[in-house]
Amino acid sequence: MIKMTRVMIGAKPRSRLHKRLMKLSIRINMLLGGEKDQTFSARNHERKRQGLPNVSWLIDLLLGENHCLLCWVNWKVRTRET
């Protein structure tokens, strides 16, 4: 049932490595003063929106175009904040 739901909504199953890297990103972000359950990428996009210094351009360059934006949207949906 879960696999079928993923196929229906287009979500890709995440590997263990991906999950661990996300947890690491969240921990690093919290150590730097970020919000709970927010990844480092999402935080940098938030800082970009606020006109604060950020490295979202570098993260997007390394991980793909709009990576930070997608992480930020995912974080907003998870926390139900808009």
C-alpha positions as CSV (number, residue, x, y, z in Angstrom):
1,M,0.0,0.0,0.0
2,I,2.8,2.4,0.9
3,K,4.7,1.8,-2.3
4,M,1.5,2.3,-4.3
5,T,0.8,5.6,-2.5
6,R,4.4,6.8,-3.3
7,V,3.9,5.9,-7.0
8,M,0.5,7.8,-7.0
9,I,1.9,11.0,-5.6
10,G,5.3,10.7,-7.3
11,A,7.4,10.6,-4.1
12,K,10.6,8.7,-4.3
13,P,11.5,6.2,-1.5
14,R,14.5,7.6,0.5
15,S,17.6,5.6,1.2
16,R,19.1,5.2,4.7
17,L,22.0,7.4,3.6
18,H,19.5,10.2,2.5
19,K,17.7,10.0,5.9
20,R,21.0,10.1,7.8
21,L,22.2,13.1,5.8
22,M,18.9,14.9,6.5
23,K,19.2,14.3,10.2
24,L,22.8,15.6,10.1
25,S,21.7,18.7,8.2
26,I,19.0,19.3,10.9
27,R,21.5,18.9,13.7
28,I,24.0,21.2,12.1
29,N,21.3,23.8,11.6
30,M,20.1,23.5,15.2
31,L,23.7,24.0,16.5
32,L,23.9,27.1,14.4
33,G,20.6,28.5,15.9
34,G,18.1,27.3,13.4
35,E,14.6,26.1,14.1
36,K,13.5,22.6,15.0
37,D,13.2,20.2,12.1
38,Q,14.6,22.7,9.6
39,T,17.4,21.6,7.4
40,F,20.5,23.8,6.7
41,S,19.3,24.3,3.1
42,A,15.8,25.4,4.2
43,R,17.3,27.8,6.7
44,N,19.5,29.3,4.0
45,H,16.6,29.9,1.7
46,E,14.7,31.5,4.7
47,R,17.7,33.8,5.2
48,K,17.7,34.6,1.5
49,R,14.0,35.6,1.7
50,Q,14.8,37.9,4.6
51,G,17.7,39.5,2.9
52,L,20.3,38.1,5.3
53,P,23.7,36.6,4.4
54,N,23.3,33.1,3.1
55,V,25.0,30.4,1.1
56,S,21.9,29.1,-0.7
57,W,23.6,29.9,-4.1
58,L,26.4,27.5,-3.2
59,I,24.1,24.8,-1.9
60,D,22.0,25.1,-5.1
61,L,25.2,24.9,-7.2
62,L,26.3,21.7,-5.5
63,L,23.0,20.0,-5.0
64,G,20.9,21.2,-7.9
65,E,18.9,24.2,-9.0
66,N,16.3,25.3,-6.4
67,H,17.4,22.7,-3.9
68,C,17.1,25.2,-1.0
69,L,13.7,26.4,-2.2
70,L,12.4,22.9,-2.4
71,C,13.7,22.1,1.1
72,W,12.1,25.3,2.5
73,V,8.7,24.4,0.9
74,N,9.0,20.9,2.3
75,W,9.8,22.3,5.8
76,K,6.9,24.8,5.6
77,V,4.5,22.0,4.6
78,R,5.7,19.7,7.4
79,T,5.4,22.4,10.1
80,R,2.1,23.8,8.6
81,E,3.4,27.3,8.5
82,T,2.8,29.6,5.6
